[in-house]
Amino acid sequence: MKYFAVYLPMLNQKKSQEYRAQHLNYLEQKRQEGKIFANGQFTDCSGGLVIYQANSLEDVEQIVKRDPYIIQGARKSEIHEWEMVSEVILPIEN
């Protein structure tokens, strides 16, 4: 399984508000299917980020194009395969 970060920058704030519930319902459905690792909006209201779990870029493209935000033109999407670093190295405090 691979991870894909999907950046969803704002195109139309009015449409984004109008279709937010549909978008969130869609994401909940994908979460229940085990396809979402994490998601959230940016605090500056410029858009959001969804990290999907999928076998291929093509699989994620199919998921993203069915998101109500994309269908309705509220957001655009930018997809990047994401490599999660599983170990976090913290500095040693003296």
N, C-alpha and C positions, 0 to 999 in steps of 0.2 A: 504494500500500500504506500502511495506517495502522498505528500501534502502539497496543496496549491493555495497560495495567497491570492485572493481576489479583491483588488482595490475597487471600490464603487464610488468614484467622485460624483459630486452633485452636478446635475445638469439643470434641474428645474425644482426649486424648493417647494413650490406649491404642489406639484405632482408628487414629490417625495412625501409630503405630509398626507396627501390624499390616499396614496397607495401603501402607506407604512404598515397598516394592519395586515394587508394581503401579503406584503413582503415578509413580515415577521411570522405569519402563519406558514408561509412557504418554507422559511428557514427551520421552523419547528418540525415540519414534516421531514425535511432532510436530516435534521438532528436525530429524529426517531429512527430513521433508516441507517444511522451510523455514518453519515457522509460529512458531518461538520465537526471539526475539532474545536473551533472557537469563532466567535463573531462579536462585533460591537461597532458603535459609531465613534467618530472623532469628536472630541469635546468642543472643537471650533465649528462644528456643524458643516464641515466641508465634504463629508461623505462617511464611508465606513469601510470595514475590512471583514471578510469572511475567509477562514482557513478551512478548506475542504479536504477530505480524505478520499482519494480515488485511485484507480489503477492507471489512468492516463490523462493527458491534457484534453484529449477528445471527450472523455467522460465528463470532465469539469465544464468544458464549453457547452455541452448539452444541458447540464444542470443550470448554468448561469443564464443561458438564453431563455429559460423558462421562468426566471425570477420576475415577478410583477414589476419591479422597478425597471428592469431592462425592457420588458415588453411595452410598458407605458411611457418610456423615454424620460423617466425621472432621474435615472443615473446611467452612466456608462460603465464599462468594466475593463479592467486590466488584469490579466491573469499571469502569475509567475509561479513556477515550481519552487517550493520552499523546502529547504533542508533544515530540519530542526536539530539543534544541538542539544543532546540529552543530558550533558553534564555541564553544570554551571560551576565555574571556578571563581571563588570569592577571594579577595585579598586577605592576607593574614594580618590581623591587628596585633600590635605589640603592646 
